[in-house]
Amino acid sequence: MIFDCGRINKNVIKCLVIIHKSKYGYDIHAPALPGCHSQGATEKEALKNIQDAILTYLEMEKDELKGAEAREIEVAFACSG
């Protein structure tokens, strides 16, 4: 399964999220961003909260890479299953 999170244009980020009803409301996470989770009392609130969590995650990632020699490489390979 491929989980995608990327920028559509400079103002729009598209990211797959998984949401499910829990005992306390709705739990939501972005599989492409390890550790990026949130929740909300309603589905609408959970979706708003994960947007904030994704933006925070990406900002922290950007800060960590400042000054580092990093490059983006796309990798594709075949797998069984």
One Martini backbone bead per residue (centre of mass of N, CA, C, O) as a GRO file, in nm:
protein
   81
    1MET     BB    1   0.098   0.035   0.021
    2ILE     BB    2   0.038   0.378  -0.053
    3PHE     BB    3   0.151   0.677   0.100
    4ASP     BB    4   0.046   1.015   0.058
    5CYS     BB    5   0.243   1.328   0.071
    6GLY     BB    6   0.177   1.648  -0.080
    7ARG     BB    7   0.222   1.904  -0.311
    8ILE     BB    8   0.022   2.064  -0.538
    9ASN     BB    9   0.091   2.350  -0.433
   10LYS     BB   10   0.185   2.628  -0.254
   11ASN     BB   11  -0.127   2.607  -0.100
   12VAL     BB   12  -0.139   2.277  -0.129
   13ILE     BB   13  -0.207   1.988   0.068
   14LYS     BB   14  -0.177   1.633   0.023
   15CYS     BB   15  -0.324   1.384   0.255
   16LEU     BB   16  -0.344   1.086   0.383
   17VAL     BB   17  -0.604   0.969   0.601
   18ILE     BB   18  -0.698   0.810   0.913
   19ILE     BB   19  -1.031   0.737   1.033
   20HIS     BB   20  -1.181   0.672   1.364
   21LYS     BB   21  -1.391   0.552   1.582
   22SER     BB   22  -1.412   0.611   1.929
   23LYS     BB   23  -1.477   0.636   2.259
   24TYR     BB   24  -1.388   0.973   2.236
   25GLY     BB   25  -1.434   0.976   1.907
   26TYR     BB   26  -1.170   1.075   1.689
   27ASP     BB   27  -0.922   0.915   1.510
   28ILE     BB   28  -0.608   1.041   1.356
   29HIS     BB   29  -0.385   0.976   1.066
   30ALA     BB   30  -0.058   1.001   0.895
   31PRO     BB   31   0.123   0.755   0.750
   32ALA     BB   32   0.351   0.941   0.604
   33LEU     BB   33   0.371   1.061   0.917
   34PRO     BB   34   0.537   0.980   1.167
   35GLY     BB   35   0.341   1.058   1.454
   36CYS     BB   36   0.081   1.177   1.303
   37HIS     BB   37  -0.160   1.278   1.531
   38SER     BB   38  -0.517   1.281   1.625
   39GLN     BB   39  -0.824   1.446   1.745
   40GLY     BB   40  -1.191   1.434   1.805
   41ALA     BB   41  -1.524   1.468   1.877
   42THR     BB   42  -1.532   1.506   1.571
   43GLU     BB   43  -1.467   1.471   1.248
   44LYS     BB   44  -1.421   1.771   1.188
   45GLU     BB   45  -1.219   1.819   1.420
   46ALA     BB   46  -1.011   1.606   1.336
   47LEU     BB   47  -0.946   1.731   1.057
   48LYS     BB   48  -0.843   1.999   1.167
   49ASN     BB   49  -0.623   1.881   1.359
   50ILE     BB   50  -0.453   1.736   1.134
   51GLN     BB   51  -0.374   1.986   0.983
   52ASP     BB   52  -0.208   2.107   1.211
   53ALA     BB   53  -0.018   1.861   1.246
   54ILE     BB   54   0.101   1.864   0.961
   55LEU     BB   55   0.219   2.148   0.964
   56THR     BB   56   0.401   2.101   1.209
   57TYR     BB   57   0.562   1.866   1.098
   58LEU     BB   58   0.676   2.011   0.843
   59GLU     BB   59   0.817   2.240   0.997
   60MET     BB   60   1.006   2.062   1.166
   61GLU     BB   61   1.143   1.924   0.926
   62LYS     BB   62   1.255   2.182   0.800
   63ASP     BB   63   1.428   2.269   1.045
   64GLU     BB   64   1.609   2.008   1.053
   65LEU     BB   65   1.723   2.068   0.742
   66LYS     BB   66   1.871   2.308   0.802
   67GLY     BB   67   2.187   2.301   0.644
   68ALA     BB   68   2.147   2.040   0.514
   69GLU     BB   69   2.245   1.776   0.316
   70ALA     BB   70   1.975   1.743   0.092
   71ARG     BB   71   1.772   1.504  -0.094
   72GLU     BB   72   1.545   1.405  -0.339
   73ILE     BB   73   1.426   1.061  -0.375
   74GLU     BB   74   1.283   0.837  -0.593
   75VAL     BB   75   1.131   0.519  -0.508
   76ALA     BB   76   1.099   0.209  -0.695
   77PHE     BB   77   0.937  -0.118  -0.639
   78ALA     BB   78   0.902  -0.452  -0.629
   79CYS     BB   79   0.643  -0.656  -0.474
   80SER     BB   80   0.511  -0.897  -0.287
   81GLY     BB   81   0.141  -0.914  -0.221
   0.00000   0.00000   0.00000
